Amino acid sequence: MNERNYCEVTVLKGKTLASVSGGVGEDSIEFRTTDGETYLMYHEQDCCESVSVQDIVGDLQDLVGSEILLAEEVAGETPVDFDDRYLDSYSWTFYKFATRKGYVDIRWLGESNGYYSEGVSFRKLAK
């Protein structure tokens, strides 16, 4: 891992979560594992851009207490019902998770004037 501990969301595969916090409209989601690790999915906001969780399909609590069987990032898909008439630039990032208890998709939307980052970061926090 690099100095800020950035990693891929796939690092959660095979782990069991003790808790998940965050939700729609927020700019971060925190994942705590049963082995004491903490991961943060977030965006560092800057001028002239906005990146936040737009939707969560499924129940985040289905990720708690059961092994993560699927953890992946899918970028670039645009929902069919999305109205982009008033945006200069936008990016969708989807995070897909599964356990034996259920599936969860976290949809992030980044909007900007085209100059700023619209991406989502994932990193392991120091203990």
C-alpha positions as CSV (number, residue, x, y, z in Angstrom):
1,M,0.0,0.0,0.0
2,N,1.1,3.6,-0.6
3,E,1.7,6.2,2.1
4,R,-2.0,7.1,2.4
5,N,-3.0,3.4,2.4
6,Y,-5.1,3.6,-0.7
7,C,-6.3,0.2,-1.8
8,E,-9.0,-1.4,-4.0
9,V,-12.4,-2.3,-2.5
10,T,-11.7,-5.9,-3.3
11,V,-9.5,-6.0,-0.2
12,L,-12.8,-6.5,1.7
13,K,-13.5,-9.8,0.0
14,G,-13.2,-12.7,2.5
15,K,-13.4,-10.4,5.5
16,T,-16.3,-10.1,8.0
17,L,-17.5,-6.6,8.9
18,A,-18.3,-5.6,12.4
19,S,-20.0,-2.4,11.3
20,V,-20.8,-0.1,8.4
21,S,-21.7,3.5,8.8
22,G,-22.7,6.2,6.3
23,G,-25.5,6.6,3.9
24,V,-27.3,8.4,1.1
25,G,-26.3,12.0,0.7
26,E,-23.1,11.6,2.6
27,D,-19.5,11.8,1.3
28,S,-18.1,8.8,3.2
29,I,-18.9,5.3,4.3
30,E,-16.8,3.6,6.9
31,F,-16.3,-0.2,7.1
32,R,-14.9,-1.8,10.3
33,T,-13.9,-5.5,10.1
34,T,-14.0,-8.0,12.9
35,D,-10.2,-8.2,13.0
36,G,-9.9,-4.5,13.9
37,E,-9.3,-2.9,10.5
38,T,-11.1,0.2,9.4
39,Y,-11.6,1.2,5.7
40,L,-13.0,4.5,4.4
41,M,-14.8,5.0,1.1
42,Y,-14.9,8.8,0.5
43,H,-14.2,11.8,-1.7
44,E,-12.1,14.8,-0.6
45,Q,-14.3,17.7,-1.7
46,D,-12.8,20.6,-3.6
47,C,-14.1,23.8,-5.2
48,C,-16.7,23.5,-8.0
49,E,-17.5,19.8,-7.6
50,S,-19.6,17.5,-5.5
51,V,-19.3,13.8,-4.9
52,S,-21.7,11.9,-2.7
53,V,-23.6,8.6,-2.2
54,Q,-26.7,9.0,-4.4
55,D,-28.4,5.7,-3.7
56,I,-27.9,2.4,-1.8
57,V,-29.8,-0.6,-3.1
58,G,-30.1,-3.2,-0.4
59,D,-29.5,-3.0,3.3
60,L,-25.9,-2.1,4.5
61,Q,-26.6,-4.2,7.6
62,D,-26.6,-7.3,5.4
63,L,-22.9,-6.7,5.1
64,V,-22.3,-7.0,8.8
65,G,-21.6,-10.3,10.5
66,S,-21.2,-12.5,7.4
67,E,-18.2,-13.0,5.1
68,I,-17.9,-10.6,2.2
69,L,-18.2,-12.8,-0.9
70,L,-18.2,-10.0,-3.5
71,A,-16.6,-6.6,-3.3
72,E,-16.0,-4.8,-6.6
73,E,-16.0,-1.3,-8.2
74,V,-17.8,-0.6,-11.5
75,A,-17.3,2.9,-13.0
76,G,-18.8,4.6,-16.0
77,E,-22.3,3.2,-16.1
78,T,-25.1,5.9,-16.2
79,P,-28.6,5.0,-14.9
80,V,-31.2,5.2,-17.6
81,D,-33.4,7.7,-15.7
82,F,-30.5,10.1,-15.0
83,D,-31.1,13.7,-16.2
84,D,-27.7,15.3,-17.1
85,R,-29.0,18.4,-18.9
86,Y,-27.6,20.8,-16.3
87,L,-24.2,19.2,-15.7
88,D,-20.9,20.0,-17.4
89,S,-19.3,16.8,-16.2
90,Y,-20.4,13.8,-14.1
91,S,-19.2,10.3,-13.2
92,W,-21.0,7.4,-11.6
93,T,-19.1,4.8,-9.5
94,F,-20.9,1.7,-8.3
95,Y,-19.7,-0.5,-5.5
96,K,-21.2,-4.0,-5.4
97,F,-21.1,-6.2,-2.3
98,A,-22.6,-9.5,-1.4
99,T,-22.7,-11.8,1.6
100,R,-24.9,-14.9,2.3
101,K,-27.4,-12.4,3.8
102,G,-27.9,-10.2,0.7
103,Y,-26.5,-7.9,-2.0
104,V,-25.8,-4.2,-1.6
105,D,-25.0,-1.7,-4.4
106,I,-23.7,1.7,-3.3
107,R,-24.0,4.3,-6.1
108,W,-21.8,7.5,-6.0
109,L,-22.3,10.5,-8.2
110,G,-19.6,13.0,-8.9
111,E,-20.4,16.3,-10.6
112,S,-18.1,19.1,-11.6
113,N,-17.3,21.8,-14.1
114,G,-15.0,19.2,-15.8
115,Y,-11.8,20.4,-14.2
116,Y,-12.0,18.7,-10.8
117,S,-11.9,15.1,-9.7
118,E,-15.2,13.2,-9.5
119,G,-13.7,10.0,-8.2
120,V,-14.2,8.0,-5.0
121,S,-11.2,6.9,-2.9
122,F,-10.9,3.8,-0.8
123,R,-8.3,3.4,1.9
124,K,-7.3,1.6,5.0
125,L,-7.2,3.9,8.1
126,A,-4.2,3.6,10.5
127,K,-5.0,1.9,13.8
